[in-house]
Amino acid sequence: MLKKSLNRPVHAGARLFSVFSLICLFALLLLAAGCAPSKEAVRQPAVEPYTGPVTIEILKQSIGFRDIKTIKALTDVRVFKKGEPAGSFSGVFGYKAPDSLKTAFFGPLGLTVMEMLITPEVLQVFLPSKNIIYEMLSPGLSFSSFKHDSRFRYVMQAEGDFYALSAYNAADSLDNPAITYLFDKTYLLNRRIIVYRSAEQTVTLSFENFNGIVPELTRLSFSNGTAMEVTFREPEFDTEIPDGFFSRIEHADNDVLPFQELLRRFAPSR
């Protein structure tokens, strides 16, 4: 088969957008991962109310999973299109700080629907039924590095019961945020993430049912009318995950296409 690969630099705004597009793709991908959690879930201690000063740097430190080193969990996923149920999946999820993530989702018969891998070396989405791997080499994506990216400037403000932290691309002449994070004022938990493209909301992620500082329910809404609910079951935190779990997905006889081809499937419908 003809193989293609992509290793081109990506615009900073596109990189930031891609990170959260990936989070949304969790609900479509499924990977036969070798790190299924044990029956005894490791619970996080109850999160304490935050009483210190609230600054841009404090909010940046509160983005995502904070100081969690590893997460592994079973997942349940429900997909909706324009408000109507469109499918359900189960899967597994593995995360290792600061920048390794692998997830897999399975169809009703237990077949792997999709695998996804994010590491500093490669970003891959594998569709076994189509023998296609969408790939980006050296993507520069992680769940922590963009917090310290000098190409973005941050603005903080209070919005009702939340603090809002908006990231603006310093190279963008338009004064529109690339992404906005919302944190509750009591615990500074990251409750919502809104991703923009061309000044329009493209993806919204809402986090609920927190286990300590980790949400066990994530609701994702796309501007094209697709919505997903991803639930963690039996999560474990800060337990061992072998480095080999995050190994690159082998090309074998699969077609390898640019990752941007997959992102086009999630472009807002006009």
C-alpha positions as CSV (number, residue, x, y, z in Angstrom):
1,M,0.0,0.0,0.0
2,L,1.0,3.6,-0.6
3,K,2.2,5.2,2.7
4,K,2.3,8.8,3.4
5,S,3.8,10.7,6.3
6,L,3.8,14.3,7.6
7,N,6.4,16.1,9.5
8,R,5.8,19.8,8.9
9,P,5.7,22.7,11.4
10,V,2.3,23.6,12.6
11,H,1.0,27.0,13.5
12,A,0.9,27.7,17.2
13,G,-2.9,28.2,17.2
14,A,-3.4,25.0,15.3
15,R,-1.3,23.1,17.8
16,L,-3.4,24.4,20.7
17,F,-6.6,23.6,18.9
18,S,-5.3,20.1,18.1
19,V,-4.7,19.2,21.7
20,F,-8.3,19.6,22.6
21,S,-9.6,18.2,19.4
22,L,-7.7,15.1,20.5
23,I,-9.5,15.0,23.8
24,C,-12.8,15.0,21.9
25,L,-11.6,12.2,19.7
26,F,-11.4,10.0,22.8
27,A,-15.1,9.3,22.3
28,L,-14.5,7.9,18.8
29,L,-11.3,6.0,19.3
30,L,-10.7,2.7,21.0
31,L,-7.5,1.0,21.9
32,A,-6.8,-2.5,23.2
33,A,-4.6,-1.2,26.0
34,G,-2.7,-3.4,28.3
35,C,-3.2,-1.3,31.4
36,A,-6.8,-2.2,32.5
37,P,-7.2,-1.1,36.1
38,S,-7.8,-3.5,39.0
39,K,-11.1,-3.9,40.8
40,E,-9.8,-1.8,43.8
41,A,-9.9,1.8,42.5
42,V,-7.4,4.2,44.1
43,R,-9.5,7.2,45.3
44,Q,-8.1,10.7,45.5
45,P,-8.5,12.5,48.8
46,A,-11.3,15.1,49.0
47,V,-10.1,18.4,47.4
48,E,-9.8,21.3,49.9
49,P,-11.2,24.7,49.2
50,Y,-8.7,27.2,47.8
51,T,-8.0,30.2,50.0
52,G,-4.9,31.7,48.5
53,P,-4.5,34.5,45.9
54,V,-5.9,33.9,42.5
55,T,-3.5,35.0,39.7
56,I,-3.0,34.0,36.1
57,E,-0.1,31.7,37.1
58,I,-2.2,30.0,39.8
59,L,-5.0,29.3,37.2
60,K,-2.5,28.0,34.7
61,Q,-1.3,25.5,37.3
62,S,-4.9,24.4,37.8
63,I,-5.5,23.5,34.1
64,G,-6.2,19.8,33.6
65,F,-5.0,17.2,36.0
66,R,-2.8,19.4,38.1
67,D,-0.2,17.2,39.9
68,I,-1.6,13.8,39.0
69,K,1.3,11.6,37.7
70,T,-0.7,8.8,36.1
71,I,-4.3,7.9,35.4
72,K,-5.7,4.6,34.1
73,A,-9.4,3.8,33.8
74,L,-12.1,2.0,32.0
75,T,-14.3,4.4,30.0
76,D,-17.9,4.4,28.8
77,V,-18.8,6.7,25.9
78,R,-22.1,7.9,24.5
79,V,-22.3,9.8,21.3
80,F,-25.2,12.1,20.3
81,K,-25.9,13.9,17.0
82,K,-28.2,16.9,17.2
83,G,-29.4,15.7,20.6
84,E,-30.3,12.2,19.5
85,P,-28.4,9.1,20.7
86,A,-26.0,7.9,17.9
87,G,-24.0,5.2,19.5
88,S,-22.1,3.9,22.6
89,F,-18.6,2.5,23.2
90,S,-16.5,1.2,26.0
91,G,-12.7,1.5,26.3
92,V,-9.6,2.1,28.3
93,F,-7.6,5.2,29.1
94,G,-4.0,5.7,30.1
95,Y,-2.1,9.0,31.0
96,K,1.4,9.5,32.2
97,A,2.6,13.0,33.1
98,P,3.6,15.3,31.6
99,D,2.9,14.4,28.0
100,S,2.0,10.7,27.3
101,L,-1.5,9.6,26.6
102,K,-3.0,6.5,25.0
103,T,-6.7,5.6,24.7
104,A,-8.8,2.9,23.0
105,F,-12.4,2.3,22.4
106,F,-14.3,-0.8,21.5
107,G,-17.5,-1.5,19.6
108,P,-20.5,-3.7,20.7
109,L,-18.7,-6.9,19.7
110,G,-15.5,-6.0,21.5
111,L,-13.6,-5.0,18.3
112,T,-11.2,-2.1,18.5
113,V,-12.8,0.9,16.8
114,M,-9.9,3.3,17.4
115,E,-6.6,3.8,19.1
116,M,-4.9,7.1,19.9
117,L,-1.4,7.9,21.1
118,I,0.1,11.3,22.1
119,T,3.8,11.5,23.0
120,P,6.4,14.2,22.4
121,E,7.6,12.2,19.4
122,V,4.4,11.4,17.6
123,L,0.6,11.9,17.5
124,Q,-1.2,8.9,16.0
125,V,-4.9,7.9,15.5
126,F,-5.4,4.4,14.3
127,L,-8.6,3.1,12.6
128,P,-8.2,-0.7,12.4
129,S,-11.3,-1.2,10.3
130,K,-9.9,1.1,7.6
131,N,-6.2,0.2,8.0
132,I,-5.5,3.9,8.4
133,I,-3.1,5.7,10.7
134,Y,-3.4,9.5,11.0
135,E,0.0,10.7,12.1
136,M,2.0,13.9,13.0
137,L,5.7,13.6,13.9
138,S,7.1,15.8,16.7
139,P,3.8,17.4,17.2
140,G,4.9,19.7,20.1
141,L,1.7,18.8,21.9
142,S,1.2,18.0,25.5
143,F,-1.2,18.7,28.4
144,S,1.3,20.9,30.1
145,S,3.8,22.6,27.8
146,F,1.4,25.0,26.2
147,K,0.9,26.6,29.7
148,H,4.4,27.9,29.4
149,D,4.4,28.8,25.7
150,S,5.5,32.4,25.2
151,R,3.6,32.6,22.0
152,F,0.4,33.0,24.0
153,R,-0.7,35.8,26.3
154,Y,-3.3,35.1,29.0
155,V,-6.1,37.3,30.4
156,M,-7.9,36.5,33.7
157,Q,-11.4,37.7,34.8
158,A,-14.3,36.7,37.0
159,E,-17.5,35.5,35.4
160,G,-20.2,34.7,37.9
161,D,-19.2,31.7,39.9
162,F,-16.1,31.1,37.8
163,Y,-12.7,32.5,37.1
164,A,-12.0,32.6,33.3
165,L,-8.5,32.3,31.9
166,S,-8.3,33.1,28.1
167,A,-5.3,32.3,26.0
168,Y,-4.6,34.6,23.0
169,N,-2.2,33.9,20.2
170,A,0.3,36.8,20.4
171,A,0.9,36.5,16.6
172,D,-2.8,36.8,15.8
173,S,-3.8,40.3,14.7
174,L,-7.5,39.5,15.7
175,D,-8.2,40.0,19.4
176,N,-10.0,36.7,19.8
177,P,-9.0,34.0,22.3
178,A,-7.8,30.6,21.0
179,I,-9.1,28.9,24.2
180,T,-10.8,29.8,27.5
181,Y,-10.6,27.8,30.7
182,L,-13.3,28.2,33.4
183,F,-12.5,27.4,37.1
184,D,-14.9,27.3,40.0
185,K,-14.1,29.9,42.7
186,T,-14.3,27.4,45.6
187,Y,-11.7,24.8,44.6
188,L,-10.2,26.2,41.4
189,L,-11.1,23.0,39.6
190,N,-11.0,23.2,35.8
191,R,-14.8,22.9,35.1
192,R,-14.9,23.9,31.4
193,I,-12.7,24.4,28.4
194,I,-13.9,26.3,25.3
195,V,-11.9,26.1,22.1
196,Y,-12.3,28.8,19.4
197,R,-11.5,28.8,15.7
198,S,-12.0,32.0,13.7
199,A,-13.7,33.6,16.7
200,E,-16.3,30.9,16.9
201,Q,-16.7,28.3,19.6
202,T,-15.6,25.0,18.0
203,V,-15.4,22.6,20.9
204,T,-16.7,22.9,24.5
205,L,-15.6,20.4,27.2
206,S,-17.5,20.4,30.6
207,F,-16.1,18.4,33.5
208,E,-18.3,16.9,36.3
209,N,-18.4,14.2,39.0
210,F,-14.9,15.0,40.3
211,N,-12.9,12.3,42.1
212,G,-10.5,14.6,44.0
213,I,-9.1,16.8,41.2
214,V,-10.0,14.5,38.3
215,P,-13.4,14.6,36.6
216,E,-15.0,11.2,36.0
217,L,-17.5,12.6,33.5
218,T,-16.6,14.7,30.5
219,R,-19.2,16.2,28.2
220,L,-18.0,17.3,24.8
221,S,-19.9,19.4,22.3
222,F,-18.8,20.2,18.7
223,S,-20.1,23.1,16.6
224,N,-21.3,20.6,14.0
225,G,-24.0,19.2,16.4
226,T,-22.1,16.2,17.6
227,A,-21.9,15.7,21.4
228,M,-20.2,13.0,23.5
229,E,-20.2,11.9,27.2
230,V,-17.1,10.1,28.4
231,T,-17.3,8.5,31.9
232,F,-14.3,7.0,33.8
233,R,-15.0,3.8,35.7
234,E,-12.7,2.3,38.3
235,P,-10.1,5.0,37.9
236,E,-6.6,4.6,39.4
237,F,-4.3,7.5,40.1
238,D,-0.5,7.6,40.5
239,T,0.0,3.9,39.9
240,E,2.5,2.2,37.7
241,I,2.0,2.2,33.9
242,P,4.9,0.6,31.9
243,D,6.6,2.9,29.4
244,G,6.0,0.3,26.7
245,F,2.3,1.1,26.9
246,F,3.0,4.4,25.1
247,S,5.0,2.8,22.3
248,R,4.4,4.1,18.8
249,I,1.7,2.3,16.8
250,E,3.5,0.3,14.1
251,H,2.8,1.2,10.5
252,A,2.8,-2.4,9.2
253,D,0.5,-2.6,6.2
254,N,-1.6,0.5,7.1
255,D,-1.9,3.7,5.1
256,V,-0.3,6.6,6.9
257,L,-2.0,10.0,6.4
258,P,-1.5,13.5,7.7
259,F,-3.2,14.1,11.0
260,Q,-4.8,17.3,9.5
261,E,-6.9,15.0,7.3
262,L,-8.6,13.7,10.5
263,L,-9.1,17.2,11.9
264,R,-11.0,18.2,8.8
265,R,-13.7,15.7,9.7
266,F,-14.4,17.8,12.8
267,A,-14.5,21.2,11.1
268,P,-17.6,23.2,11.9
269,S,-20.5,22.6,9.5
270,R,-21.5,25.7,7.6
